[in-house]
Amino acid sequence: MYFRRSSLARVFPVARLRPAFRRWGGFLLFSVLAGLLSGCDPGDREVTVTGRRNLVLWDRSFPNNLKDQAPEEWRRVPWTQMRYYNYRFGDSEEGEVWVSVIPRQGADAALLNVNRWYNQFRLPEIVTLEDLKQETMLGVTGYLVEAEGAYHAGMGADPRPETRMLAAAIPISSIIVTIKMIGSPAGVGAQQEAFLDYCRSLEFFDEARISKAEDE
Amino acid sequence: MSDSPSSKASKQRSIGWWIFRVMAGFELATICLLLLFAATFFGTLEQTQVGLYLTLQKYFDMEALFVIPELNGKIIPLPLPGTFWVCAVLCVNMTLGGLVRIRKGWKTAGVIIAHFSMIFLMVAGAVSQVSKKEGVMHVYQGDRSDYAKSYTEPSIEIYPYDEQGERDKPYVVESEHFDGLDPDERLTIRLPELPFDLVVSGFRRSSELLQLSRFKEQHKGERVVDGFFLQERPRVQQEETNLTGCYLTVQDKEGNALQELILHYNGMPFPTPVTAMVDGKRYEFSLTRWIWPMPFEVELDKTMGEYWPGTQDPSWFQSDITKVDGDGDLRKKYSIVMNKPMRHEGITLYQASWAPPAPGGRPSSGFAIVQNPSDQWPKWSLYIASFGLMLHFGMKLFRFLSSSLPSKKSDA
């Protein structure tokens, strides 16, 4: 049997292979070097991609099940915890639009949020949402806010002079959906209609849900 | 001095005979087993420091030709060949020595069967290494899912839009192209079916996406795109928690840059793409974990579970699911519990995690999904090994007993 050979004197027959190594040594050395080099870092790479994946539910899932329809001239930039949708617009892309979803803590949560926006422009607070323009969004009443001046975003950001804001607060169930547009007065003015269309385009969309009967 | 007959025969033996002798030899088997022991020993120690994913890749991956062990950040000056290739050599060695060269007969039948089972076990490992797919499917009670997502492997997806303005089938830059890609390397992605190409740069396996306006103090000269920059984070042991990031340049077919983008995987259960306009059309670009479409849908009808008191370790959990095939015509109910997976056409669903409902929410299940052609081979190889060894030792026992019985008679 192949494992029966136990004498140490006969364990390594490699020593008897010297003539063979003389003949094949070069080839072996080349093979070893080729093997080692093949493991080296390839550096910059190139790949051609034609493969497409079938659409699945992942492709039809949205932040907080909130689906939007943005104008083509808005460019989407990275998502953050506070900005479910985050867009840039304008020739120099100085304009920003973003959508946030915050918990609705208390009956006046929407009013507090609107007043926070006014504070960012150092404008006086309002006492009731009824003073604001209203528009149906996400099937409920949304409140539209406008402001202009120096914008103090807070959170360490530098103040932004001569800025105009369009915003909407939509209190719905236990959350408030907010949409905010910030930019130069001219830039925001040019996008006013697109902003309203965008707010109206928002919808809750949950294709993964099959039933509510089992909910506990 | 004249040569002895044996040394004459030795001289006349061909190079082929010597290669066979070495490859089938007990010596090679011993060396392989010692190397496997060393790799397992150092791998086990290193795994406690760098995590399972990196250790498996370093020691056991097919692409690992040589391994230099490290302990506590210090290099152990003992280069070891990659375990995959040691196993490949051992497999050849066992085939030649344990099946071809071995003396054949009833006395060795059990040993031959046991050798075959070990070769089968190693082949199962190789098949698994080459063709195994795995991912995770998270489903809330009352929801359905038709895809799994890789735990660790990144991919870039490029969505065109269809005529209705909805996402169309994405082009996928597969995970393998990002293997070993360093931050200072570039990956050029040619897209013959689209009017642009892409260049990936600054690829980081573990990173954080920071907004410049809020994290000025942390900015150390990193590239800023759209007001964001990527900062490298130490790679942690649990690879699935490392968040991948990179910069992406959209360029025309002549290589002129059209748009700079920044991509970051954030672990959310929905895509968070960025967009660019090319030739008047909008495209989405998303860095995510590799998405694996399933050939069926899973509806999570009910999920239940319990943790051991005072811990987050589940004592048991169960998921009642409906598997939906085709256009929803074929529906079959399954109950998946710990260690009792659902199997379907080579795909296995294990219950891997369970989460109780958040206040006002629903419980959820995480199913580990594995497609491995050699899934059941290790089990069969162990059955074969057991049979072979029982046969071998059974025959030995029988011979021992039959040789001892007559001597007792003669003593009497």
Interface residues (C-beta under 8 A of the other chain):
Chain A: M1 Y2 F3 R4 R5 V11 F12 P13 V14 R16 L17 A20 R23 W24 G35 L36 S38 G39 D41 G43 D44 R45 E46 V47 T48 V49 T50 G51 R52 R53 N54 L55 V56 L57 W58 D59 R60 S61 F62 P63 Q69 E72 R75 R76 V77 P78 W79 T80 R88 E93 A153 M155 G156 A157 D158 S174 A208 R209 I210 S211 K212 A213 E214 D215 E216
Chain B: S10 I15 W18 R21 V22 A24 G25 F26 E27 A29 E63 L65 F66 G97 G98 R101 I102 R103 T108 V111 V139 Y140 Q141 G142 D143 R144 S145 D146 Y147 K149 E157 I158 Y159 G165 R167 D168 K169 P170 Y171 V172 V173 E174 H177 G180 L181 D182 E185 R186 L187 T188 I189 R190 L191 P192 E193 L209 Q211 S213 R214 F215 K216 D226 G227 F228 I262 L263 H264 N266 M268 P269 F270 P271 T272 P273 V274 T275 A276 M277 R282 E284 I291 P293 M294 E299 D301 K302 P357 G360 R362 P363
